[in-house]
Amino acid sequence: MNEHLLKQAIHKDLHWIVNAPSLLAEHPLLWSPERLKTLDFQSISLDIAALTKAYQGKLGHYFETLVGILFATHPDFQILAENHVIRDDKTTLGELDLLVKDTRTDEIIHLELALKFYLQVPEINTPELAWVGAGLKDFFHQKLNRLYHHQLQLPQIARELECWPSGLPYPDRHALWMPGRLYVAEHQPSEKISGSVIAGTPWQLNPEAELSYWRIAPDAFTDLNWQALKKADWLRNKPETDGNNHLPAQFRIPGEPMPVYVLPAQWQTRAHESITQYLATL
């Protein structure tokens, strides 16, 4: 992607990040990016070399890079630490995503970042287990429990172990920023998005979360006018075509406003097997 097109993509991604609804319903432990919306994205100075590398790398790192740009540019915030590893002697306790100072209030904010995409598996008796990653290696509720019980508690854990970094102020508050997208099975009513509490956390799914759908690939899907999206383009549904149709993947399908997850034929069967295996470990 040339520099001009990359700048356009980054400006659009910044706009998406501050406007995308959280995957979780409003709660005191969730970050609201309302103040970041006041930035003029077109005037933000960009390190094109660093952003090119981030754009071509892992989606989570690209997201964190863009969030860093937002806080570094906004006059109301000062970044105190990014991706700061917390250690107790030689043991790594975890990593702080962001520590920022609100210069209007002098509040120190510990912010955890998570850009997530989960698919709902139909016909699951335990609704909170129905949300899985496309690769069937993680569950939404597991991720949320890790964030709530460990990542957001990391400063407190470090203070109790007397290993909070001496050069950093201790945060006044902790918050999670989790935009993303949820996918239901094709033709499934969106009303099935449940607002029930995720067990082990105080959070609920947000009924206003960005929603699309997943479908099983037709036998001749390579002949259709579908474009596989690079991960960096999952946000905007405006593709730089990936050039391959390896499944599972998100596709831009003409006429669809959101990316559509296209899955291999046996995906739902394997998803049920993964959930059954997980339940057997409880």
C-alpha positions in Angstrom: 0.0 0.0 0.0 1.5 3.4 -1.0 1.9 6.2 1.6 -1.2 8.2 0.5 -3.5 5.1 0.7 -2.0 4.1 4.0 -2.6 7.5 5.5 -6.2 7.4 4.3 -6.7 3.9 5.9 -5.1 5.0 9.2 -7.4 8.1 9.4 -10.4 5.9 8.8 -9.2 3.3 11.3 -8.7 6.0 13.9 -12.3 7.2 13.3 -13.6 3.7 13.6 -11.8 3.0 16.9 -13.2 6.1 18.7 -16.7 5.5 17.3 -17.1 1.7 17.5 -19.3 0.6 20.4 -17.9 -1.5 23.1 -18.6 -5.2 23.0 -19.7 -4.8 26.6 -22.6 -2.8 28.0 -21.8 0.5 29.9 -20.0 -0.1 33.2 -17.7 1.9 35.5 -14.8 -0.4 34.6 -15.1 0.3 30.8 -13.4 3.1 29.0 -15.4 5.6 27.0 -13.4 7.3 24.1 -15.8 10.3 23.9 -13.1 12.9 24.5 -10.8 11.4 21.9 -13.5 12.1 19.2 -12.6 15.8 19.4 -9.3 15.1 17.6 -8.8 16.2 14.0 -7.6 12.9 12.6 -6.5 14.5 9.3 -4.0 16.8 11.0 -2.4 14.1 13.2 1.3 13.7 12.4 2.0 10.0 11.4 5.2 8.0 11.6 4.6 6.2 8.2 7.5 3.8 8.6 6.4 2.6 12.0 2.7 2.5 10.9 3.5 0.5 7.8 5.1 -2.1 10.0 2.2 -2.1 12.4 -0.3 -2.3 9.6 1.4 -5.3 8.1 1.7 -7.1 11.5 -0.7 -8.5 14.0 -4.0 -6.8 14.3 -3.8 -6.4 18.1 -0.5 -4.5 17.8 -1.9 -2.3 15.0 -4.8 -1.4 17.3 -2.6 -0.6 20.2 -0.4 1.5 18.0 -3.4 3.6 16.8 -4.6 4.0 20.4 -1.2 5.2 21.4 -1.4 7.8 18.6 -4.8 9.0 19.9 -3.5 9.6 23.5 -0.1 11.0 22.4 -1.9 13.5 20.2 -4.8 14.6 22.5 -3.9 17.7 24.6 -5.8 16.3 27.6 -3.7 13.2 28.0 -0.1 12.3 28.7 1.2 8.8 28.2 3.3 7.6 31.2 3.9 4.0 30.1 3.1 1.7 27.2 3.3 -2.1 27.3 5.2 -1.9 30.6 6.2 -5.3 31.9 5.6 -5.8 35.7 8.0 -8.2 37.4 8.3 -9.6 40.9 12.0 -10.3 41.2 12.5 -12.6 38.2 8.8 -13.5 37.8 6.7 -11.7 35.2 3.3 -10.8 36.6 2.0 -9.2 33.4 2.1 -6.2 31.2 0.3 -2.9 31.5 -1.1 -1.8 28.1 -1.3 1.9 28.9 -0.8 4.2 31.9 -2.0 7.7 31.1 -2.5 11.0 32.9 -5.6 13.1 32.4 -4.0 16.5 32.5 -7.4 18.2 33.1 -8.0 16.3 36.4 -4.5 14.9 37.2 -6.1 11.5 37.3 -3.8 8.5 36.6 -5.6 5.9 34.5 -4.6 2.3 33.9 -6.1 1.2 30.6 -6.3 -2.3 29.2 -6.9 -2.6 25.4 -8.6 -5.5 23.7 -9.9 -5.5 20.1 -11.9 -8.7 19.7 -14.0 -10.6 17.2 -16.2 -13.5 18.4 -18.7 -15.8 16.7 -21.8 -17.2 18.3 -22.3 -21.0 18.0 -26.0 -21.9 17.7 -27.7 -24.5 19.9 -25.5 -24.2 22.9 -27.3 -24.6 26.3 -24.8 -22.4 28.2 -25.1 -19.0 26.4 -21.9 -17.5 27.6 -19.9 -20.5 26.2 -21.4 -19.9 22.8 -19.0 -17.0 21.9 -15.8 -18.4 20.4 -12.9 -17.2 18.3 -13.0 -18.4 14.7 -9.9 -20.6 15.3 -11.8 -22.3 18.2 -8.8 -21.7 20.5 -10.4 -19.2 22.8 -13.7 -18.3 24.5 -15.0 -14.8 25.0 -15.9 -15.5 28.7 -12.4 -16.8 29.4 -10.9 -13.6 27.9 -13.2 -11.4 30.0 -12.4 -13.3 33.2 -8.7 -13.0 32.6 -9.0 -9.2 32.0 -11.2 -8.7 35.0 -9.4 -10.9 37.5 -5.8 -10.4 36.4 -5.1 -7.6 33.9 -7.1 -4.9 35.6 -5.9 -6.1 39.0 -2.2 -6.0 37.9 -1.4 -2.7 39.7 -3.0 -4.0 42.9 -1.2 -7.3 42.7 2.1 -5.5 42.1 1.5 -3.2 45.1 0.7 -6.1 47.4 3.9 -7.8 46.3 5.8 -4.5 46.7 7.0 -4.5 43.1 5.0 -1.6 41.6 7.6 0.3 39.5 9.0 3.2 41.6 9.2 5.5 38.5 5.5 5.2 37.8 2.6 6.8 39.7 0.0 4.4 41.0 -3.3 4.6 39.0 -6.4 6.2 40.4 -8.7 4.1 38.2 -8.6 1.1 35.9 -10.6 0.6 32.7 -11.0 -1.7 29.8 -11.4 -0.5 26.2 -12.9 -3.3 24.1 -14.3 -2.5 20.7 -14.7 -5.2 18.1 -17.5 -7.1 16.3 -19.8 -10.0 17.1 -20.9 -12.5 14.5 -24.1 -14.5 14.6 -25.0 -17.4 12.2 -26.5 -16.3 8.9 -30.2 -15.6 9.1 -30.1 -15.7 12.9 -32.1 -12.8 14.5 -29.9 -10.2 16.1 -32.2 -10.2 19.1 -30.5 -13.3 20.2 -27.6 -11.2 21.4 -28.0 -11.6 25.2 -27.3 -8.9 27.7 -26.8 -11.5 30.5 -23.9 -11.1 32.9 -20.7 -12.9 31.9 -20.1 -15.3 34.8 -17.2 -14.3 37.0 -17.3 -10.7 35.9 -19.7 -7.7 36.4 -20.1 -7.2 32.6 -22.8 -7.8 30.1 -22.8 -8.1 26.4 -23.7 -4.8 24.7 -26.9 -5.1 22.6 -25.6 -2.2 20.6 -22.3 -3.9 19.8 -21.2 -3.9 16.1 -22.9 -7.0 14.6 -22.4 -9.0 11.5 -22.8 -12.7 10.6 -20.9 -15.8 9.7 -21.7 -18.3 6.9 -20.3 -21.6 5.7 -18.4 -21.3 2.4 -20.1 -22.6 -0.7 -18.3 -25.2 -2.7 -17.4 -22.8 -5.4 -16.9 -19.6 -3.3 -13.6 -18.8 -5.0 -15.6 -18.0 -8.1 -17.7 -15.4 -6.3 -17.0 -11.7 -6.2 -15.8 -11.8 -2.6 -12.6 -10.3 -1.3 -10.7 -11.7 1.6 -9.7 -8.9 4.0 -6.2 -8.5 5.5 -6.6 -8.3 9.3 -5.7 -4.6 9.3 -8.7 -4.0 7.1 -11.2 -5.9 9.3 -12.3 -2.6 10.9 -13.5 -0.7 7.9 -14.6 -3.4 5.4 -12.6 -1.5 2.8 -10.2 -4.1 1.5 -6.7 -4.3 0.3 -7.4 -7.8 -0.9 -5.4 -10.5 0.9 -4.9 -12.5 -2.3 -5.9 -15.8 -0.6 -9.0 -17.4 0.5 -7.8 -19.5 3.4 -10.6 -20.2 5.8 -11.7 -19.1 8.3 -11.4 -15.5 7.2 -13.4 -12.2 7.0 -14.6 -11.2 3.6 -16.0 -8.2 1.9 -19.1 -9.4 0.1 -20.8 -6.9 -2.3 -23.9 -5.5 -0.8 -22.9 -6.3 2.8 -22.2 -3.3 5.1 -20.0 -5.3 7.5 -17.3 -7.9 6.9 -18.7 -11.4 6.8 -16.9 -14.3 8.4 -16.6 -17.2 6.0 -16.0 -20.6 7.6 -15.1 -24.1 6.4 -17.8 -26.7 6.0 -17.3 -28.6 9.3 -16.7 -25.5 11.5 -19.9 -25.6 13.5 -19.4 -29.3 14.3 -15.9 -28.6 15.4 -17.1 -25.7 17.5 -19.6 -27.9 19.4 -16.8 -30.4 20.0 -14.5 -27.7 21.4 -17.2 -26.5 23.7 -18.0 -30.1 24.9 -14.3 -30.7 25.5 -14.1 -27.5 27.5 -17.1 -28.4 29.6 -15.5 -31.7 30.4 -12.6 -29.9 32.1 -14.8 -28.0 34.5 
